């Protein structure tokens, strides 16, 4: 049985757009299962095998006018299911039906469109003029008589939406999947419900039995599965799924690399035991910290930590020949940011993506590979994880090493650990912890002159990073009330003698990442 079988499904053909996975998330939120297919792998057979009742063509960074631009064949017009092209997909559909795309000054950011056919089911609930968000240079200049223009840009007159007259194939130039198009979710809902007429029956927690059956079918009797549990929701959920599938053949290993948050080792052990998992606990903090000594480069720190984890897992695997599998809590954002998806840039290395199975000689299980963080949390709760733990802020696998800029020293580690704890305590007290995606403190080598106890001191600068996000793929800095920031600053500078300056990071992702390195 394939994941998602029995649920309404939409295939998303990805042309390399940064929002392809945001489209996927929006549709899943509406209650339909989605799978992303790269354009060069797309075919009628693959879409039919998925059981897709509709197809969405994503945006993309290329121009459809380039000689080697990403393309799919005209078979998409004869597939027999509704199709929605967004941005690049809109322009590609226009070319496939005999329309014309031209280069122009483009439209970027907030753009008002005039809806010419508000009676069309795609625009049900839209007014005659609506705000949208666009990001394109090329534009659709003409569509043939077999298509109908549904909307145009108010200021440029560009075709903002069209459809074929004789079948439910649509193109929209704007991005309905982003929050900056206020009625974008309504348009996607209209496409799912009114155009494609799909049942909205997808819930990630309802797929637990399928995930368990898939693990059980892959792992033969007598073989064990090694799971590295960090205490994060991804690895914890993975371990619980494996435990439910194969019982005591789960070998859960919790490695303390000395880069955990304050009190975290004890909290993780307590949680796992309460869920029926007795982990193998390995305190390797001295080994990790020794190997990180003198290392300043972010990527090098990640590689050292990843390599050390592998060596520890090798020792565990060698100690029991029946361990044949490694289960990882890999999620969609992990796969994308590590460059595992063809054509994606590697933003940063994730120690739980790629490399481990080959080095260890183990077969890999990644039951969460096609789920987003919020979906993993819902699955976790259905498996018995307490809600307050399921919704803890994400914590990077390399731990505080990526929240310390430059060399990881005992002093900077102590500052990062205590300052982050203070940030979390103040946010919880203010009732804001659950409203933000991540909140933590960063410390580097920069110093700031301060005065403490009537003496001049050169103290560290601590930067506070608090962001709001849905899945970590994009994020915006949180507009925390000044009085809350003031309390955070006062407590850090008062309780940590080595700190003389506290700053607040106000850059979104992109262009920044959430973690400093």
C-alpha positions, 0 to 999 in steps of 0.5 A, a space after each residue: 500500500 502506498 502512502 496516501 492511498 484511499 485519500 483524495 490526492 493532488 499531484 504537484 509538478 515542480 519546476 524548481 519554484 521556491 514555493 512548490 512545497 508551500 503549495 503542497 502544504 496549503 493543499 494538505 491543510 485543505 484536507 487533500 493528500 499531495 505529492 510533488 513530482 519533478 517536471 522531468 519525472 512527470 508522466 501520465 502514468 505516474 500521475 495516474 498511479 498516484 490516483 491524483 484527481 487534480 494537478 498543480 503546476 508550480 512556479 519556477 525561477 527560469 523563463 519559459 522562453 529560454 531554449 532549455 527551460 523546464 517543460 512537460 508535454 501537451 499530455 497535461 491538457 489531455 489528462 482528464 483531470 483539472 489542472 491549475 498552473 501557477 506563475 511559471 505553470 500559468 505561462 507554460 500552459 499558455 504556450 501549450 494551448 497556443 498562446 504567447 508569452 513575452 518578456 516585460 518589466 514584470 510585476 513584483 510584490 503586491 499587485 491588484 487584479 480585476 476579476 472579469 469572470 467572478 461567476 467562474 468557480 475558481 473565483 467564487 467569493 472574490 470581488 471585482 478587484 482583489 489584492 494578490 502577490 506576484 513575482 514574474 518577469 515574463 507575462 502571458 500576452 495572448 491566449 487563443 479563442 479556445 481560452 477565456 481570460 478570467 482576470 487581468 492586472 489592474 495597472 499593466 493589463 497583463 493576463 492574470 488568469 485564464 481557463 480553457 473553455 471546454 475543460 477545467 484547465 486554469 492558469 493564474 499569474 499570481 501566487 495563491 499559496 502565499 499569505 500576501 494573496 489574502 484570498 489565495 487559500 479560498 482560490 485553492 479551496 475552490 479549485 479543490 472543492 468546486 473545480 476538482 470536486 475532491 473529498 477533503 479527507 486527508 489527515 496526517 494522523 489517520 495515516 499512522 497505521 499505513 506508516 506502521 504497516 510499511 515499516 513492518 513490511 520492509 523489516 524482515 523478522 529477526 532484523 533490528 532497527 537503529 534509531 538515533 533519538 535526540 529528543 526532537 519531535 522528528 526522531 521521537 515520532 520515528 522511534 514510536 512508529 518503529 516501536 509500534 511496527 516491530 516492538 523490541 527490535 527497536 534499538 533507540 540510541 540517545 547520544 548526549 553530545 554536550 551541546 544540548 539545552 539546559 536540563 535537556 538530557 534528563 527531560 529526554 530520558 524521562 519522556 522516552 521512558 514514559 512512552 515505553 522506549 528505554 534508550 541506550 544512553 551514551 554520554 559522548 560530550 567530551 569526545 564531541 567538544 574535544 573534536 570541536 576545539 579550535 574549529 570556527 567554520 560553521 560547515 566544518 562544525 556540522 561535518 565533525 558532529 555528523 562524523 562523530 555521530 556516525 562513528 558512535 552508531 557504527 560502534 552500536 551497530 557492530 555490537 549487534 549483528 542483527 541491526 540491519 536498518 537505520 531509521 531517521 527522522 528526515 522531513 521534507 525541509 531536511 531533504 530540500 535544504 540538504 540539496 537531496 532534491 535534484 536542482 536544489 542548492 545545499 543551504 546547510 548540511 543536515 547530519 540526518 540526511 544522506 551518507 549515514 546508511 552507506 557509511 554504516 552499511 545499513 538500510 535506511 527507513 525514513 517514514 517522515 520523509 514526505 511530512 512537514 513539521 506540523 504534520 509530524 506533530 499531529 502524528 506524534 500526538 496521535 501516538 501519545 506524545 504530550 502536546 506541550 512536548 510535541 510543540 516544543 520549538 525545533 532544535 538543530 541536530 548539531 545543537 548549540 554548536 550552530 548557535 555559537 559563532 566561531 569556536 565552541 568554548 566552555 564559556 560560550 557554550 555556558 552563555 548560549 545555554 543559559 541565555 536560551 533558557 532565559 528567552 524560553 522562560 520569559 516567552 512562556 511567562 508572557 504566553 508567547 512561547 506557543 505563538 512563535 516557531 523558534 526562540 533562542 540566543 546566539 553568541 559569537 566572538 564579538 565583544 561590547 564594552 560595558 560597565 558592571 559593578 562600577 568597572 569597565 568590562 569587555 563582555 560578549 554580545 548575545 543576539 536573540 532570534 525569535 521567528 514565526 513560521 509554519 514549517 521552517 522553510 520560510 520565516 519572519 522575525 517576530 514582533 515581540 512586545 518591547 516590554 518582553 524584549 526588555 525583560 529578556 535583555 535585562 535578565 541575560 545581562 544581569 544573570 550572565 556576568 560575561 554578557 554586556 550587550 543583547 541585540 535582536 535579529 530582525 531579518 527574515 528567511 530568506 535572505 537569512 537562515 533561521 539558525 546562524 550557521 
